[in-house]
Amino acid sequence: MQKIIIPKKNQSILYNDFAKSATLSFEAICKQLEIQTYCTYVSYAFELNSSQRIHYYSNKDWQTTFVNEGLINNCPLVLFGRQNTHAKILCWKNLASGIGKAQRRVMQARVSHNIGNGVGLQQWVYGMREIVTFASDPQHEDYPQLIFQNLALYKKYIFQLRTIALASMMTQGWLTSNKIIKHFEKINFEANQVTIH
């Protein structure tokens, strides 16, 4: 396993690629998204409270550049995730104003890897952090609207990505079915408390 910096200031995590069979499933999902929509880039991360993270990038060249050149340290998307610990959706167009030179450099580097208009989602699922990014090439400026117009389609793919991540975490021994069941029991208990009050 290798250590990389994650979207939390001054913290590192264990990084693990998905199992080879899961990667093939990710590739199939990415291919379907490309066929059905203009999606040319997918980033999906699922992170345990222990900071163990499964992360998949559909563009390995971008991932290498992003980490090795330190772009991750100035990424406005990462900064957004650090500052917003609750569920949030960010349309990249909203970043156009209010970002500095170093952050613009990161966004320009994305464009040089043919990753342009996108939407990032951060949410908590089963007590774990899920971070999803869908993007298109720079020419498809209407891509974020396409996502919002087809939420049911994208939710289906997010569920599939999550299923693969959970299966991979179980394969790695990071999660067990008992841990998941206990977590669901806790969620149900807390939900019932909220409902009663």
Phi and psi in degrees as GROMACS dihedral restraints (atoms count N, CA, C in turn):
[ dihedral_restraints ]
;  ai    aj    ak    al  type     phi  dphi    fc
    3     4     5     6     1  -122.4    20    10
    4     5     6     7     1   150.0    20    10
    6     7     8     9     1   -97.3    20    10
    7     8     9    10     1   138.6    20    10
    9    10    11    12     1  -137.0    20    10
   10    11    12    13     1   165.3    20    10
   12    13    14    15     1   -80.6    20    10
   13    14    15    16     1   139.5    20    10
   15    16    17    18     1  -113.0    20    10
   16    17    18    19     1   176.1    20    10
   18    19    20    21     1   -71.4    20    10
   19    20    21    22     1    39.7    20    10
   21    22    23    24     1  -132.7    20    10
   22    23    24    25     1   131.7    20    10
   24    25    26    27     1   -58.2    20    10
   25    26    27    28     1   132.2    20    10
   27    28    29    30     1    57.0    20    10
   28    29    30    31     1    38.6    20    10
   30    31    32    33     1  -134.9    20    10
   31    32    33    34     1   143.5    20    10
   33    34    35    36     1  -121.7    20    10
   34    35    36    37     1   158.1    20    10
   36    37    38    39     1  -134.9    20    10
   37    38    39    40     1   165.9    20    10
   39    40    41    42     1   -76.8    20    10
   40    41    42    43     1   134.8    20    10
   42    43    44    45     1  -114.9    20    10
   43    44    45    46     1   133.5    20    10
   45    46    47    48     1  -140.5    20    10
   46    47    48    49     1   127.4    20    10
   48    49    50    51     1   -68.5    20    10
   49    50    51    52     1   153.1    20    10
   51    52    53    54     1   -65.0    20    10
   52    53    54    55     1   155.5    20    10
   54    55    56    57     1   -57.9    20    10
   55    56    57    58     1   152.5    20    10
   57    58    59    60     1   -55.1    20    10
   58    59    60    61     1   -41.8    20    10
   60    61    62    63     1   -64.6    20    10
   61    62    63    64     1   -36.1    20    10
   63    64    65    66     1   -68.7    20    10
   64    65    66    67     1   -37.6    20    10
   66    67    68    69     1   -59.3    20    10
   67    68    69    70     1   -40.9    20    10
   69    70    71    72     1   -61.5    20    10
   70    71    72    73     1   -38.1    20    10
   72    73    74    75     1   -65.9    20    10
   73    74    75    76     1   -40.3    20    10
   75    76    77    78     1   -62.2    20    10
   76    77    78    79     1   -43.3    20    10
   78    79    80    81     1   -61.4    20    10
   79    80    81    82     1   -38.7    20    10
   81    82    83    84     1   -65.4    20    10
   82    83    84    85     1   -40.9    20    10
   84    85    86    87     1   -63.0    20    10
   85    86    87    88     1   -46.3    20    10
   87    88    89    90     1   -60.8    20    10
   88    89    90    91     1   -41.4    20    10
   90    91    92    93     1   -63.8    20    10
   91    92    93    94     1   -43.0    20    10
   93    94    95    96     1   -62.5    20    10
   94    95    96    97     1   -42.4    20    10
   96    97    98    99     1   -62.5    20    10
   97    98    99   100     1   -38.6    20    10
   99   100   101   102     1   -67.0    20    10
  100   101   102   103     1   -38.9    20    10
  102   103   104   105     1   -69.8    20    10
  103   104   105   106     1   -44.5    20    10
  105   106   107   108     1   -81.4    20    10
  106   107   108   109     1   -27.2    20    10
  108   109   110   111     1  -137.1    20    10
  109   110   111   112     1  -168.7    20    10
  111   112   113   114     1   -95.2    20    10
  112   113   114   115     1    18.5    20    10
  114   115   116   117     1   -67.3    20    10
  115   116   117   118     1   120.3    20    10
  117   118   119   120     1  -117.4    20    10
  118   119   120   121     1    -1.7    20    10
  120   121   122   123     1  -148.6    20    10
  121   122   123   124     1   133.7    20    10
  123   124   125   126     1  -133.1    20    10
  124   125   126   127     1   133.3    20    10
  126   127   128   129     1  -125.4    20    10
  127   128   129   130     1   129.3    20    10
  129   130   131   132     1  -135.5    20    10
  130   131   132   133     1   128.5    20    10
  132   133   134   135     1  -132.8    20    10
  133   134   135   136     1   142.4    20    10
  135   136   137   138     1  -133.2    20    10
  136   137   138   139     1   122.8    20    10
  138   139   140   141     1  -124.4    20    10
  139   140   141   142     1   129.1    20    10
  141   142   143   144     1   -78.9    20    10
  142   143   144   145     1   162.5    20    10
  144   145   146   147     1   -60.8    20    10
  145   146   147   148     1   -23.7    20    10
  147   148   149   150     1   -77.1    20    10
  148   149   150   151     1     2.2    20    10
  150   151   152   153     1    73.8    20    10
  151   152   153   154     1     8.1    20    10
  153   154   155   156     1   -74.5    20    10
  154   155   156   157     1   133.5    20    10
  156   157   158   159     1  -134.7    20    10
  157   158   159   160     1   137.1    20    10
  159   160   161   162     1  -100.6    20    10
  160   161   162   163     1   130.2    20    10
  162   163   164   165     1  -142.1    20    10
  163   164   165   166     1   133.4    20    10
  165   166   167   168     1  -126.8    20    10
  166   167   168   169     1   134.5    20    10
  168   169   170   171     1  -121.4    20    10
  169   170   171   172     1   132.3    20    10
  171   172   173   174     1   -76.9    20    10
  172   173   174   175     1   -15.6    20    10
  174   175   176   177     1  -117.7    20    10
  175   176   177   178     1    95.2    20    10
  177   178   179   180     1   -64.0    20    10
  178   179   180   181     1   -33.7    20    10
  180   181   182   183     1   -62.9    20    10
  181   182   183   184     1   -42.7    20    10
  183   184   185   186     1   -64.4    20    10
  184   185   186   187     1   -42.8    20    10
  186   187   188   189     1   -58.0    20    10
  187   188   189   190     1   -45.1    20    10
  189   190   191   192     1   -61.8    20    10
  190   191   192   193     1   -47.9    20    10
  192   193   194   195     1   -62.1    20    10
  193   194   195   196     1   -45.8    20    10
  195   196   197   198     1   -57.4    20    10
  196   197   198   199     1   -44.2    20    10
  198   199   200   201     1   -84.9    20    10
  199   200   201   202     1   -50.9    20    10
  201   202   203   204     1   -66.8    20    10
  202   203   204   205     1   -31.5    20    10
  204   205   206   207     1   -92.1    20    10
  205   206   207   208     1     5.2    20    10
  207   208   209   210     1    72.7    20    10
  208   209   210   211     1    15.3    20    10
  210   211   212   213     1   -63.6    20    10
  211   212   213   214     1   -27.7    20    10
  213   214   215   216     1   -57.4    20    10
  214   215   216   217     1   -29.2    20    10
  216   217   218   219     1   -73.5    20    10
  217   218   219   220     1   -21.3    20    10
  219   220   221   222     1  -118.5    20    10
  220   221   222   223     1    12.8    20    10
  222   223   224   225     1   -72.2    20    10
  223   224   225   226     1   122.9    20    10
  225   226   227   228     1   -65.7    20    10
  226   227   228   229     1   -26.1    20    10
  228   229   230   231     1   -70.8    20    10
  229   230   231   232     1   -41.2    20    10
  231   232   233   234     1   -65.7    20    10
  232   233   234   235     1   -43.5    20    10
  234   235   236   237     1   -59.0    20    10
  235   236   237   238     1   -43.2    20    10
  237   238   239   240     1   -57.8    20    10
  238   239   240   241     1   -44.4    20    10
  240   241   242   243     1   -64.0    20    10
  241   242   243   244     1   -38.9    20    10
  243   244   245   246     1   -64.5    20    10
  244   245   246   247     1   -40.7    20    10
  246   247   248   249     1   -80.0    20    10
  247   248   249   250     1   -21.2    20    10
  249   250   251   252     1  -119.9    20    10
  250   251   252   253     1    96.3    20    10
  252   253   254   255     1   -84.5    20    10
  253   254   255   256     1    -9.4    20    10
  255   256   257   258     1   -94.5    20    10
  256   257   258   259     1   173.5    20    10
  258   259   260   261     1   -59.7    20    10
  259   260   261   262     1   130.1    20    10
  261   262   263   264     1  -148.6    20    10
  262   263   264   265     1   152.1    20    10
  264   265   266   267     1  -122.0    20    10
  265   266   267   268     1   133.8    20    10
  267   268   269   270     1  -125.0    20    10
  268   269   270   271     1   120.5    20    10
  270   271   272   273     1   -87.9    20    10
  271   272   273   274     1   125.8    20    10
  273   274   275   276     1   -58.0    20    10
  274   275   276   277     1   -28.1    20    10
  276   277   278   279     1   -60.2    20    10
  277   278   279   280     1   -27.6    20    10
  279   280   281   282     1   -70.7    20    10
  280   281   282   283     1    -8.8    20    10
  282   283   284   285     1   -87.7    20    10
  283   284   285   286     1    -7.8    20    10
  285   286   287   288     1   -53.7    20    10
  286   287   288   289     1   -38.7    20    10
  288   289   290   291     1  -109.8    20    10
  289   290   291   292     1   153.1    20    10
  291   292   293   294     1    85.7    20    10
  292   293   294   295     1    10.1    20    10
  294   295   296   297     1  -112.9    20    10
  295   296   297   298     1   149.6    20    10
  297   298   299   300     1   -83.9    20    10
  298   299   300   301     1  -179.3    20    10
  300   301   302   303     1   -60.8    20    10
  301   302   303   304     1   -44.9    20    10
  303   304   305   306     1   -64.4    20    10
  304   305   306   307     1   -37.8    20    10
  306   307   308   309     1   -70.7    20    10
  307   308   309   310     1   -38.4    20    10
  309   310   311   312     1   -62.4    20    10
  310   311   312   313     1   -36.6    20    10
  312   313   314   315     1   -60.3    20    10
  313   314   315   316     1   -40.0    20    10
  315   316   317   318     1   -64.2    20    10
  316   317   318   319     1   -46.1    20    10
  318   319   320   321     1   -65.5    20    10
  319   320   321   322     1   -35.9    20    10
  321   322   323   324     1   -67.7    20    10
  322   323   324   325     1   -35.8    20    10
  324   325   326   327     1   -64.6    20    10
  325   326   327   328     1   -36.5    20    10
  327   328   329   330     1   -59.8    20    10
  328   329   330   331     1   -45.9    20    10
  330   331   332   333     1   -60.2    20    10
  331   332   333   334     1   -38.9    20    10
  333   334   335   336     1   -65.6    20    10
  334   335   336   337     1   -17.0    20    10
  336   337   338   339     1  -100.8    20    10
  337   338   339   340     1    17.7    20    10
  339   340   341   342     1    63.3    20    10
  340   341   342   343     1    32.8    20    10
  342   343   344   345     1  -115.2    20    10
  343   344   345   346     1   109.7    20    10
  345   346   347   348     1  -114.4    20    10
  346   347   348   349     1   -97.4    20    10
  348   349   350   351     1   -82.3    20    10
  349   350   351   352     1   128.9    20    10
  351   352   353   354     1  -153.0    20    10
  352   353   354   355     1   177.6    20    10
  354   355   356   357     1  -136.0    20    10
  355   356   357   358     1   133.9    20    10
  357   358   359   360     1  -112.1    20    10
  358   359   360   361     1   141.9    20    10
  360   361   362   363     1  -128.2    20    10
  361   362   363   364     1   133.0    20    10
  363   364   365   366     1  -127.3    20    10
  364   365   366   367     1   128.5    20    10
  366   367   368   369     1  -151.4    20    10
  367   368   369   370     1   164.4    20    10
  369   370   371   372     1  -103.9    20    10
  370   371   372   373     1   124.6    20    10
  372   373   374   375     1  -129.1    20    10
  373   374   375   376     1   126.6    20    10
  375   376   377   378     1    54.8    20    10
  376   377   378   379     1    30.5    20    10
  378   379   380   381     1    77.5    20    10
  379   380   381   382     1     9.1    20    10
  381   382   383   384     1  -118.0    20    10
  382   383   384   385     1   152.5    20    10
  384   385   386   387     1   -87.6    20    10
  385   386   387   388     1   128.5    20    10
  387   388   389   390     1  -116.8    20    10
  388   389   390   391     1   129.1    20    10
  390   391   392   393     1  -127.3    20    10
  391   392   393   394     1   121.4    20    10
  393   394   395   396     1  -127.8    20    10
  394   395   396   397     1   136.6    20    10
  396   397   398   399     1  -130.7    20    10
  397   398   399   400     1   130.5    20    10
  399   400   401   402     1  -119.2    20    10
  400   401   402   403     1   133.8    20    10
  402   403   404   405     1  -144.2    20    10
  403   404   405   406     1   162.5    20    10
  405   406   407   408     1  -122.7    20    10
  406   407   408   409     1  -177.8    20    10
  408   409   410   411     1   -73.9    20    10
  409   410   411   412     1   164.3    20    10
  411   412   413   414     1   -61.1    20    10
  412   413   414   415     1   -22.3    20    10
  414   415   416   417     1   -73.4    20    10
  415   416   417   418     1   -23.1    20    10
  417   418   419   420     1   -93.9    20    10
  418   419   420   421     1    75.4    20    10
  420   421   422   423     1   -66.8    20    10
  421   422   423   424     1   -20.7    20    10
  423   424   425   426     1   -88.6    20    10
  424   425   426   427     1     4.7    20    10
  426   427   428   429     1   -56.7    20    10
  427   428   429   430     1   -44.8    20    10
  429   430   431   432     1   -56.9    20    10
  430   431   432   433     1   -39.3    20    10
  432   433   434   435     1   -63.7    20    10
  433   434   435   436     1   -36.9    20    10
  435   436   437   438     1   -61.2    20    10
  436   437   438   439     1   -40.1    20    10
  438   439   440   441     1   -61.4    20    10
  439   440   441   442     1   -49.7    20    10
  441   442   443   444     1   -65.8    20    10
  442   443   444   445     1   -29.4    20    10
  444   445   446   447     1   -76.6    20    10
  445   446   447   448     1   -17.9    20    10
  447   448   449   450     1  -125.1    20    10
  448   449   450   451     1    42.3    20    10
  450   451   452   453     1   -57.4    20    10
  451   452   453   454     1   -39.0    20    10
  453   454   455   456     1   -59.8    20    10
  454   455   456   457     1   -41.1    20    10
  456   457   458   459     1   -63.0    20    10
  457   458   459   460     1   -47.1    20    10
  459   460   461   462     1   -68.8    20    10
  460   461   462   463     1   -35.6    20    10
  462   463   464   465     1   -61.3    20    10
  463   464   465   466     1   -38.8    20    10
  465   466   467   468     1   -59.8    20    10
  466   467   468   469     1   -44.2    20    10
  468   469   470   471     1   -71.5    20    10
  469   470   471   472     1   -35.3    20    10
  471   472   473   474     1   -62.2    20    10
  472   473   474   475     1   -42.7    20    10
  474   475   476   477     1   -61.1    20    10
  475   476   477   478     1   -42.5    20    10
  477   478   479   480     1   -63.8    20    10
  478   479   480   481     1   -43.1    20    10
  480   481   482   483     1   -62.1    20    10
  481   482   483   484     1   -43.1    20    10
  483   484   485   486     1   -62.2    20    10
  484   485   486   487     1   -42.0    20    10
  486   487   488   489     1   -61.0    20    10
  487   488   489   490     1   -43.9    20    10
  489   490   491   492     1   -64.0    20    10
  490   491   492   493     1   -42.1    20    10
  492   493   494   495     1   -63.4    20    10
  493   494   495   496     1   -45.7    20    10
  495   496   497   498     1   -62.6    20    10
  496   497   498   499     1   -42.2    20    10
  498   499   500   501     1   -62.0    20    10
  499   500   501   502     1   -41.0    20    10
  501   502   503   504     1   -65.8    20    10
  502   503   504   505     1   -40.6    20    10
  504   505   506   507     1   -64.0    20    10
  505   506   507   508     1   -37.3    20    10
  507   508   509   510     1   -68.1    20    10
  508   509   510   511     1   -40.1    20    10
  510   511   512   513     1   -61.3    20    10
  511   512   513   514     1   -38.4    20    10
  513   514   515   516     1   -74.9    20    10
  514   515   516   517     1   -12.0    20    10
  516   517   518   519     1    85.0    20    10
  517   518   519   520     1     8.9    20    10
  519   520   521   522     1   -75.9    20    10
  520   521   522   523     1   -30.1    20    10
  522   523   524   525     1  -128.7    20    10
  523   524   525   526     1   149.4    20    10
  525   526   527   528     1  -124.5    20    10
  526   527   528   529     1   160.6    20    10
  528   529   530   531     1   -62.0    20    10
  529   530   531   532     1   -32.8    20    10
  531   532   533   534     1   -63.7    20    10
  532   533   534   535     1   -40.9    20    10
  534   535   536   537     1   -62.6    20    10
  535   536   537   538     1   -41.0    20    10
  537   538   539   540     1   -66.6    20    10
  538   539   540   541     1   -44.5    20    10
  540   541   542   543     1   -61.9    20    10
  541   542   543   544     1   -44.6    20    10
  543   544   545   546     1   -60.1    20    10
  544   545   546   547     1   -39.2    20    10
  546   547   548   549     1   -65.9    20    10
  547   548   549   550     1   -41.9    20    10
  549   550   551   552     1   -62.2    20    10
  550   551   552   553     1   -40.1    20    10
  552   553   554   555     1   -61.0    20    10
  553   554   555   556     1   -41.1    20    10
  555   556   557   558     1   -64.9    20    10
  556   557   558   559     1   -43.5    20    10
  558   559   560   561     1   -61.3    20    10
  559   560   561   562     1   -46.0    20    10
  561   562   563   564     1   -62.1    20    10
  562   563   564   565     1   -41.1    20    10
  564   565   566   567     1   -62.0    20    10
  565   566   567   568     1   -47.8    20    10
  567   568   569   570     1   -65.1    20    10
  568   569   570   571     1   -38.0    20    10
  570   571   572   573     1   -63.9    20    10
  571   572   573   574     1   -41.3    20    10
  573   574   575   576     1   -65.5    20    10
  574   575   576   577     1   -37.4    20    10
  576   577   578   579     1   -62.8    20    10
  577   578   579   580     1   -44.3    20    10
  579   580   581   582     1   -62.9    20    10
  580   581   582   583     1   -41.5    20    10
  582   583   584   585     1   -65.5    20    10
  583   584   585   586     1   -40.9    20    10
  585   586   587   588     1   -66.0    20    10
  586   587   588   589     1   -42.1    20    10
